[in-house]
Amino acid sequence: MNKISVLIIIVLIIVLLVLVIQIDKLRMTISQKQKEIDLSLDHIEHLSKTMKNEEKNNSQRIRNILADYLEKPESADIQKNKFDLEKIKNSNWNERELGDFVPNKIPLKNDYSISQHFTENHTGLDFAAPLGDAVLAAGSGKIIAKYIDEYFGNILIIDHLNKYASVYAHLSEVFVEENELINKGDIIASIGNTGNSSAPHLHFEILIDGKSVNPEKLLK
């Protein structure tokens, strides 16, 4: 075997050794990345479960607020006389058809898209819209709660003086106060990105006798 052949063999051995080392490094990198991916998936799964639990807890809080309100003596009086036009006149309301108290109006003034539908774990309808767009009252009623929630951000609850209530969450600004009487179509707030929210949208719920229902079945 001449010197050139020996040299070629040595070069090939060196190349093979380099390749083996690079392959081992690549395997280690892939293994490390896979571990990172597994950790990320575990984190995402944990976060998803946490968010679902938070949403359930906050949805229950909404029901508790509604239940507490409906147990108040003044509320019972309103419920008993829910369509008393004299009460409406005395509250500076215009006379309205009874249908105005049903929350079936799309609660946005401008264009929107549905970013999340009603499910067992998501008890509302999400309207994606530009930040600051007007949010409308889906029906006439009384503002019974206005507060800031860690999950839902700025939130409003309207009692429609019948079996219906509606919820508006992740708001940017709120233009009404608790106990204020509002008409269907009134601007009550603006689209926001508050609370646990990744983009500007309105989380909208309808409750019948304290139970969440699919808003799409009621909205016009």
N, C-alpha and C positions, 0 to 999 in steps of 0.2 A: 504494500500500500504506500503510495507516494505521499509527499507532504501536503499536496493540494487536497487529496481525498481526506486525509486526517483533519486538515483545517476545516473542510466542509462539514465533516461529522461533528467536530467541536462546535461549530457555529450552529448547526441544527440542534444539538443538545442544549446549547444556551437559549436558543429561540423557544424550544419546548419548555425549558425551565421557566422562562419569562411568561409563557402562555399559561402554564400551570399556576404560577403565582397570581397572575391577573384573573384567572378563572376563580381561584379561591377567594380573592378579594371581592370579585363580582358576586359570588355566592354569599359571602358575608354581608355585603351591601343589600342584596335582595332579601336575605333573612332579616336584617335590621329593619328594612322598609316594611316587610310583611308584619313584623311585630308592631311597628308604628301604626300601620293600617288597622290591625286588630284592635289596638288600644283606642284608635279613633272611632272605630265601629262600636266598641263597647261604650265609649263616651257618648256617642250619638244616641245609642239605644237608651242609655241611662237618662240623657237629657230629654229624649222624647217621652219616656215614662214620667219624668218629673213634670214636663209641660202639661201632659195629660192630667196628671194629678192636680196641678195648679189650676188648670181650667175647670176641672170638676169641683174643686174647693171654692173657686170664685163664682162658678155658676150656682153652687149651693148658697153662697153668700147673697147673691141676687135674690134667690127664692126666700131666704130668711128676711131680707129687707122688705120684700113684698108682703110676706106673711105678717111681719110685725106691724107694717102700715095698715093692713086690712083688719087687724085686731083692735086698732084705735077706735074709740067711740065716734070721733068725728068722721072717720072713714066709713064706719057702718052707716052713718046718717047719709053720707054721699052715695054709698052703694044702694041704699034703700030708695033714694030719690034720684037715681042716676041720670034720668033724662027730664028733670024738672026745669022747664024753660025759664021759670021765674028766677031760679038760682043762677042760671046762665046769664040772664039779663042783669041781675044784680052784680055779677062778676065782670061786667063790661064785655061780655061775649055777644056776638051776633047770634040770632036764631039760626040753628043749623039742622039739617036733616039728621036723623039718628044714625045714618050710615057713616057720617063723618067721624063717629067715635070708634069705628072699626079700623084698626091699623093696617090698611091694605094699599097704602100709597108707597111707591118707591121712595125711600128716604134720601134721595140725592137729587140735586137740581140739575147737574150737568152729566156728561157722559161717564160711564163706568164700565167695569168688567167684573165678572164674578171670579174671585181668586180662590175661594174655598166654599164648598157646599155644606149643607146640613148633614151631620152624621150622628151616630150615637155618642161619639167622643167630642164632637164639635157642634154644640147645640145652637148654632146660629148660621148666618149667611154673611160672608165677607165680600164687601164691595171695594174693589181696588179703584182708586180715583186720585187725582192730583192733590197734593198737600194744600190745605186751605179752602178747598171746594165746600160749598154750602151743604149742610146736613139738614134735612127737613123732618118735621114730625110726621110719622106715618098715619097718625090719626089724632083727632082732638082728645084732650085729656088734661091731666094735672101732673106736674113734675113732682114726684114723690121722693126722689133721691138724686143727689148730685155730689160726687165725691171722686177722690183719686185712689186708684187701686194699683197695686204693684204689678198685677198681670194685665188688667184691662186698661190701665192708664186713666185718663179722664173719662168718666162714665156718667150717663144719665139713665134714669128709669122713669117711664111715663105710665101712670094708671089711666086707662081709657074709660074709667067710670062704669065699667061693665065687667065682663069676665076676662077682658084682654088687658095685657100690659106689654110694653115694648122696651127694649134695651138698646142703647147706643154707646159703643165703646171705642177706645183708642183715639179719642177726640183731641184736636189741637186746641181750640178755644170753645168755651161754652157761653152762650148768650142768654141763658134763662136761669132762673133761681128756683129753689125748692118751693113748693106750694103754688107756683105760678100756673095759671090756666092758659093753655095754648090751643090754637086751632090747627086742624089738619093742613099741612103744607107750610106752616110757619118755619122760618129758619131758626133752628135751636142751637146749632153748633157748626164747627167746621172740621173737615177731614184732617186727621192727625196721624202721628206715628208714635204715640205715647204708650207706656207700659211695655209688655213683652210683644214687640211688633218689629218685623224686619223691613216693612215698607208702608207708605201711607195707605190706609184703608179704613173702612168702617165695619166694625163687627156689629151685626144687627140681629137681635133676637125678638121673637114673639112668644109670649106665654099665655096660655088659656087656663084659667083657674090655677095658676102657679106652675103649670107643666109646660116645658118647652115644646114647641111644634115647629115643623118645617115652614119657614116664612114663604118659600116659593109657592106653597099651596094656597096662600092667602093674598100675596101681592098681585096687584094689577100690572 
